[in-house]
Amino acid sequence: MHLFRAVERGFWLLAVLLAACLSMPAAAQSGGAKAQAERQETQPLNNAPVWRDVRGGDNRSQTTQVRGVETSVLVQTEGEIWRQLRNGPITVFGGWLLVAIVVLLGLFFSIKGPLKLKEKPTGRLIERFNGWERIVHWSAAVSFVILAVTGLIILFGRYVVIPLLGLTVFSWLATLAKYLHNFVGPLFAVCTVLMFVTWVKENVPNGDDIKWALKGGGLFTGEHVPSARFNAGQKSWFWLGVTILGIVSSATGFILDFPNFEQGRLLMQQANVIHAISAVLFIALSLGHIYVGTIGIEGAYETMRTGYVDEAWAKEHHEYWYNDVMAGKGVAGGAAPATARAASMKEGWKL
């Protein structure tokens, strides 16, 4: 009899414990639901705890059947930071920087005009750039212009193209710009390497470059400032533009152009920001280079188009290089000085 009562008491005690255990999750769930209900009354549609877990990306219950980099990330907070940077400081300051440079170059040309030769052409030509150098230069130049134009459409299209030409035209231009930018980018990267290998030896800075830089190459005063085959301005463009910005733009461009190497969205966003900044600076510097090489200095464009310059032009703009060529110490664009001097001009700068 006593044994039966002991078993009965044990059974009821076990039943009470089981009931208590089962009621605890329900109570907790009821408490959570109650807290959520109170939140909806005081802060309607506020589901911050849930979205905080989603943004954290470390919630174990947050899973996906798709396997890959960041496939389990439902909300990437850094994306909003990238959007604000791209559509804010980069677009605003970068756009006004380019506009300011174009305006300044236009004012400078209207005031000073092209820098002309002080002496008449002699009619005797010196080879300044050989065929290989001109192929490398123009390949890089054409690919750079395509990248610059398409990049500007992609970056500033919604602010410039859409108001002027409308959404339909912009959609066609943006699509074309995207494909051209993606396919021409690797070509420019190759050209960057070729330019570096071709001209690095002759772009090493020296003491004469400091004197040239302090006098601005005579561009403002018209003073004769001697230099080697490449002056300080050209060397600055080579190192800051072609080398540094060229490498940065190419490297970040490859990250964006080939997203199949398991780089995540954060790396892509960082690369996009760096790419945009370096590209805007690259274009800004190139405007000065293009100005000097076309309308800024008389005869500069013909130099790269034909590869030859008149002796008077060589002596006035690159006297040290001219002296070396005439003395047989240097090589003029890859051709022997005696061979380079044999050509003649028909009339002035008409080749």
C-alpha positions in Angstrom: 0.0 0.0 0.0 2.8 2.4 0.9 4.6 1.4 -2.2 1.6 2.2 -4.4 1.3 5.7 -2.8 5.0 6.4 -3.3 4.7 5.4 -7.0 1.6 7.6 -7.3 3.3 10.6 -5.8 6.3 10.1 -8.0 4.1 10.0 -11.1 2.3 13.2 -10.2 5.6 14.9 -9.4 7.0 13.9 -12.8 3.8 15.1 -14.5 4.2 18.5 -12.8 7.8 18.8 -13.9 7.0 17.9 -17.5 4.1 20.4 -17.5 6.4 23.1 -16.2 9.1 22.3 -18.8 6.6 22.4 -21.6 5.0 25.6 -20.5 8.4 27.5 -20.3 8.9 27.9 -24.2 5.2 28.8 -24.6 5.5 31.4 -21.8 8.7 32.8 -23.4 7.0 32.8 -26.8 4.0 34.4 -25.3 6.2 37.0 -23.7 8.0 37.7 -27.0 4.8 38.0 -28.8 3.5 40.3 -26.2 6.6 42.5 -26.4 6.2 42.5 -30.2 2.6 43.5 -29.9 3.4 46.3 -27.5 6.2 47.5 -30.0 3.7 47.5 -32.8 1.4 49.7 -30.8 4.1 52.2 -29.8 6.2 51.9 -32.9 4.1 50.7 -35.8 5.9 48.5 -38.5 9.1 48.6 -36.4 10.7 45.2 -36.7 14.2 46.3 -35.8 15.4 43.2 -34.0 14.6 41.0 -37.0 16.3 43.3 -39.5 19.3 43.7 -37.1 19.8 40.0 -37.3 19.5 40.0 -41.1 22.0 42.8 -41.5 24.4 41.1 -39.2 24.7 38.2 -41.5 25.6 35.8 -38.6 22.2 34.5 -37.8 22.4 30.7 -37.8 18.8 30.4 -38.9 19.5 32.6 -42.0 20.4 30.0 -44.6 20.1 29.6 -48.4 20.2 26.7 -50.9 22.5 28.6 -53.2 26.2 28.1 -52.3 28.8 30.9 -53.0 30.3 34.1 -51.8 27.9 36.1 -49.7 24.9 34.1 -50.9 23.6 34.0 -47.3 23.8 37.8 -46.9 20.3 39.2 -47.4 21.1 42.9 -46.7 24.5 44.4 -47.3 24.7 47.7 -45.4 28.0 48.7 -47.2 26.0 49.0 -50.4 24.3 52.2 -49.2 27.7 53.7 -48.2 29.0 52.9 -51.7 25.9 54.5 -53.3 26.3 57.7 -51.3 30.0 58.0 -52.1 29.5 57.3 -55.8 26.5 59.6 -56.3 27.9 62.2 -53.8 31.5 63.4 -53.5 32.9 61.4 -56.5 30.2 62.6 -58.9 30.0 66.2 -57.7 33.6 67.0 -57.0 34.9 64.9 -59.9 32.5 66.5 -62.4 33.3 70.0 -61.3 37.0 69.2 -61.4 36.8 68.2 -65.1 34.7 71.3 -65.9 37.2 73.6 -64.2 40.1 72.2 -66.1 38.4 72.5 -69.5 37.5 76.1 -68.6 41.0 77.0 -67.5 42.6 75.4 -70.6 40.2 77.3 -72.8 41.0 80.6 -71.0 44.7 79.9 -71.2 44.5 79.2 -75.0 42.4 82.3 -75.6 45.0 84.5 -73.8 48.3 82.9 -74.8 47.4 81.0 -77.9 49.7 78.2 -79.2 53.4 78.3 -78.3 55.0 79.0 -81.7 58.6 78.5 -82.9 60.8 81.5 -82.6 63.0 80.4 -85.5 61.9 79.3 -89.0 62.0 75.6 -89.7 65.2 74.4 -91.3 63.6 71.8 -93.5 65.9 69.1 -92.0 64.0 66.4 -90.1 65.0 64.3 -87.1 63.2 61.1 -86.2 61.8 61.6 -82.7 59.5 58.5 -82.5 59.9 55.3 -84.4 57.1 53.2 -85.7 56.8 51.0 -82.6 56.6 54.0 -80.3 53.8 55.5 -82.4 51.9 52.3 -82.5 52.1 51.9 -78.7 51.2 55.6 -78.2 48.2 55.7 -80.5 46.8 52.3 -79.3 46.9 53.6 -75.8 45.5 57.0 -76.8 42.5 55.6 -78.8 41.7 53.0 -76.1 42.0 55.7 -73.4 39.6 58.1 -75.2 37.0 55.3 -75.6 37.3 54.4 -71.9 37.1 58.1 -70.9 34.0 58.8 -73.0 32.2 55.6 -72.0 33.2 56.0 -68.3 31.9 59.6 -68.3 28.6 58.4 -69.7 28.3 55.7 -67.0 29.3 58.0 -64.2 27.5 61.3 -65.2 24.8 60.0 -67.6 21.9 60.4 -65.3 22.8 64.0 -64.6 23.8 65.1 -68.1 22.6 62.8 -70.8 19.1 62.1 -69.5 18.1 65.8 -69.1 19.5 66.6 -72.6 18.6 63.6 -74.6 16.0 61.7 -72.6 15.8 58.2 -71.1 15.6 56.2 -74.3 18.8 57.7 -75.8 20.6 57.3 -72.5 19.6 53.6 -72.3 21.2 52.9 -75.7 24.2 55.0 -74.9 24.7 53.4 -71.5 24.4 49.9 -72.9 26.9 50.6 -75.6 29.2 52.4 -73.1 29.1 49.4 -70.8 30.2 46.9 -73.4 32.8 49.1 -74.9 34.2 49.9 -71.5 34.4 46.3 -70.5 36.1 45.0 -73.7 38.5 47.9 -74.3 39.7 48.1 -70.7 42.0 45.0 -70.9 43.5 46.4 -74.1 44.4 49.6 -72.4 46.0 47.7 -69.5 48.2 46.0 -72.0 49.1 49.3 -73.7 50.0 50.7 -70.2 52.5 48.0 -69.7 54.0 48.5 -73.2 54.3 52.2 -72.7 56.1 51.7 -69.4 58.5 49.2 -70.9 59.1 51.4 -74.0 59.8 54.7 -72.3 60.8 54.1 -68.6 64.5 54.5 -69.2 64.1 58.0 -70.7 61.7 59.2 -68.1 64.0 58.9 -65.1 64.0 62.3 -63.3 67.3 64.3 -63.1 68.5 67.7 -61.9 67.6 69.4 -65.2 63.9 68.6 -64.6 63.8 70.7 -61.5 65.0 73.7 -63.4 62.5 73.1 -66.1 59.7 72.7 -63.6 60.6 75.9 -61.7 60.3 77.8 -65.0 57.2 76.0 -66.2 59.0 75.0 -69.3 58.6 78.5 -70.6 54.9 77.8 -71.4 53.8 81.0 -69.5 56.8 83.3 -70.3 57.9 82.0 -73.6 61.4 81.6 -72.2 63.7 79.0 -73.8 64.2 76.1 -71.3 66.3 73.2 -72.5 65.5 69.6 -71.7 66.3 66.1 -72.7 64.1 63.9 -75.0 61.3 64.2 -72.4 60.9 67.3 -70.2 59.7 67.4 -66.6 56.1 67.9 -67.6 56.2 64.8 -69.8 57.9 62.8 -67.1 55.3 63.8 -64.6 52.6 62.6 -67.0 54.5 59.4 -67.5 54.8 58.6 -63.7 51.6 60.1 -62.3 49.3 59.4 -65.2 50.5 56.5 -67.3 52.2 54.5 -64.5 50.4 55.1 -61.2 46.9 56.0 -62.3 47.2 53.6 -65.2 48.0 50.7 -62.9 45.4 51.6 -60.3 42.7 52.1 -62.9 43.7 48.8 -64.7 43.9 46.7 -61.5 40.5 47.9 -60.2 39.0 47.6 -63.6 40.0 43.9 -63.8 38.3 43.3 -60.4 35.1 44.9 -61.8 35.4 43.4 -65.3 35.8 39.8 -64.1 33.5 39.2 -61.1 33.9 35.4 -61.4 37.0 35.1 -59.2 35.0 34.9 -56.0 35.4 38.5 -55.0 32.5 39.7 -52.8 30.3 42.7 -53.1 32.4 44.7 -50.6 35.6 44.3 -52.6 33.7 45.2 -55.8 32.3 48.4 -54.2 35.7 49.4 -52.9 37.3 48.7 -56.3 34.5 50.8 -57.9 35.2 53.8 -55.7 38.9 53.6 -56.3 38.4 53.1 -60.0 36.1 56.1 -60.3 38.5 58.4 -58.4 41.6 57.3 -60.3 39.8 57.5 -63.6 38.6 61.1 -63.0 42.1 62.1 -62.0 43.5 60.3 -65.0 41.1 62.2 -67.3 41.9 65.5 -65.6 45.7 65.0 -66.2 45.1 63.8 -69.7 43.3 67.0 -70.6 46.5 68.9 -70.0 48.6 66.4 -71.9 46.2 66.4 -74.9 46.2 70.2 -74.9 50.0 70.5 -75.0 50.2 67.7 -77.6 47.6 69.2 -80.0 46.9 73.0 -80.0 49.1 74.1 -77.1 52.5 73.8 -78.9 53.0 74.3 -82.6 54.2 71.1 -84.3 53.7 68.8 -81.3 50.9 66.8 -82.9 52.9 66.3 -86.1 55.7 64.9 -83.9 53.6 61.8 -82.9 51.7 61.6 -86.2 54.7 61.4 -88.5 57.5 60.6 -86.0 59.7 63.4 -87.3 60.4 66.9 -86.1 62.3 69.8 -87.7 65.8 70.6 -86.3 64.5 74.0 -85.2 61.7 72.4 -83.2 64.0 69.8 -81.6 66.5 72.5 -80.6 63.9 74.8 -79.2 61.9 72.3 -77.1 64.4 69.6 -76.3 67.9 71.1 -76.8 69.8 68.5 -74.7 68.3 65.7 -76.7 69.0 67.6 -80.0 72.6 68.1 -79.0 73.0 64.4 -78.2 71.5 63.4 -81.5 73.7 65.7 -83.5 76.8 64.5 -81.6 75.9 60.9 -82.2 75.5 60.2 -78.5 71.8 59.4 -78.5 69.4 57.5 -80.7 66.6 59.6 -82.2 63.5 57.5 -82.0 65.5 54.3 -82.7 67.1 55.6 -85.9 70.7 56.6 -86.3 71.2 60.4 -86.3 72.8 60.4 -89.8 69.8 58.6 -91.3 67.4 60.8 -89.4 68.9 64.0 -90.7 68.7 63.0 -94.3 65.0 63.8 -94.8 63.8 67.2 -95.8 60.6 69.2 -95.5 58.7 70.6 -98.5 57.3 73.8 -97.0 57.6 74.7 -93.4 55.5 72.2 -91.3 53.7 70.6 -94.3 55.0 67.1 -94.4 
